Amino acid sequence: MTIILSLEEVKIEFNFEVTEEDYVKFSLYHIENSPEHKRLYNMLRYFKVFKIESYNERLHV
């Protein structure tokens, strides 16, 4: 037996609600697992350390 359905016959409706907690969890997951975000945050971390060291050198600390 073969069943063939066209897309016009299949009606699917999705209802969902995104809470603030869901949004935050998704964002954190994406940041931790995205290669591009990892690269960006590593670069920012490097510049932060460099900036602090440069500032300390000027103060002769």
Secondary structure, DSSP 8 states (H G I E B T S, - for coil): ------TTT----------HHHHHHHHHHHHHH-HHHHHHHHHHHHHHHHHHHHHHHHHT-
